[in-house]
Amino acid sequence: MSWTKKRLQEYHPIVWSLIVGTVFVRAASSMSMPFLFLYLSNHTDMDLAMIGLTIGAGPLAGTIGGFIAGTLSDRIGRRRVMLGALYVWTLVFIGFAISKNPLVLLFLNMAGGLCRSFYEPVSQALMADVTPPEKRFRVFGLRYTAINVGVAVGPIAGAVLAKTSVALPFMITALIYLLYVISLQRLLNKFGIKQIEGQKKETITFGRAFSVVVNDKAFRLYMIAGVLGAVGYSQMSSTLAKFTEMTVASGAELFAILMSINAVVVVLMQMPLTRWAEKKTPLTAIVVGNVMYALGDIGYAFAGSWALFIIAMVLFTFGEILTFTAGDVLIDRMAPEGMRGSYYGAKSFSNLGQFIGPWMGGMLLGLYGGTTLFLTVAAFSMVSSAFQWAGQRVYFATHGKSLNEARAESL
């Protein structure tokens, strides 16, 4: 048996279809959505703050959608939720291509945020449904790699297509989504997903999530830290595109390259940095990651050339790798048995930072310029570390653990 055939048989065909589909879906969306700030600023009458508000509306809608999707997939099945989200998402991208009305664009981005929050968690649940527990970590690792392979290709393709027509990347994205959802629907029906969907369910309701946030002080502090971190991280997919255009020649092309560099660095450095982080406490990895975010933002603030922007993006990406992985580990460890789904669902409250960030960033960029904007979000990253530290102190005090015991657990 060849190596390739053996690898293909290791996981359910639906897993492979979702992983391959993730490459194309992320490549398609990343060749259009990262350029939305530029698209709106250059082809509508919206000011920068309104553009930021429009872009931030997507993650805000996703905050709500994360709770709805979990309950809905339990009630009507994951297949229907995923496919419905993809079909609506296709229409959203067509809308972006043909509309210039600010209110319509605001509505479309909210709809897109809901579609993402419906499709991605439910697709992950389906991958877990058809994968043995001992293989799930590797499956989700493959999915994370697929995301970044798609993101590495998409922005450059988007920049090339946009030279022909600013609406073309959105129409191509819609076409790719349509082809993917049709093929996925056929595969789901072929492999009998109706018979297994809905298994291993966790019901995430507004009541449970609200109870977690209200009663768990440590978790509340972590969520505040997450919101602050998301304010800074959201600039990469919103104001950074406009700032590069304002700062250097061929700024739009540079931004496309920066997005691809971000994805390539994640693919290359994920395992080395993860191995390092596994030897530390999650808090240590998060604090170091926040320092990398801050250094990257400071680099953006004073960058006047392509080379400095690229160096800043590499540092920023190191922060992304460390904080994303360690943040999930942190939530997993603090969640009581049987409440893991609710904790991960409540974690989506940090999406508020993805809403506040583009709006605040657009306002600061318009009023004070990019230097002030990126120095401000660098400070947000460092303040986020303080809330993470405070949350850990509360958690240890509540559970009767010392710092040394927690460190020993992580080794």
HELIX and SHEET records of a PDB file:
HELIX    1   1 TRP A    3  GLU A   10  1                                   8    
HELIX    2   2 PRO A   13  SER A   30  1                                  18    
HELIX    3   3 MET A   33  PHE A   35  5                                   3    
HELIX    4   4 LEU A   36  HIS A   43  1                                   8    
HELIX    5   5 LEU A   48  ILE A   76  1                                  29    
HELIX    6   6 ARG A   78  ILE A   98  1                                  21    
HELIX    7   7 PRO A  102  ASP A  129  1                                  28    
HELIX    8   8 PRO A  133  LYS A  135  5                                   3    
HELIX    9   9 ARG A  136  THR A  164  1                                  29    
HELIX   10  10 LEU A  168  LYS A  190  1                                  23    
HELIX   11  11 ILE A  193  GLN A  195  5                                   3    
HELIX   12  12 PHE A  206  ASN A  215  1                                  10    
HELIX   13  13 LYS A  217  TYR A  233  1                                  17    
HELIX   14  14 SER A  234  SER A  237  5                                   4    
HELIX   15  15 THR A  239  THR A  247  1                                   9    
HELIX   16  16 GLY A  251  GLU A  278  1                                  28    
HELIX   17  17 PRO A  282  PHE A  302  1                                  21    
HELIX   18  18 TRP A  306  MET A  334  1                                  29    
HELIX   19  19 ARG A  340  ALA A  346  1                                   7    
HELIX   20  20 LYS A  347  SER A  350  5                                   4    
HELIX   21  21 ASN A  351  TYR A  368  1                                  18    
HELIX   22  22 GLY A  370  HIS A  399  1                                  30    
HELIX   23  23 LEU A  403  SER A  410  1                                   8    
END                                                                             
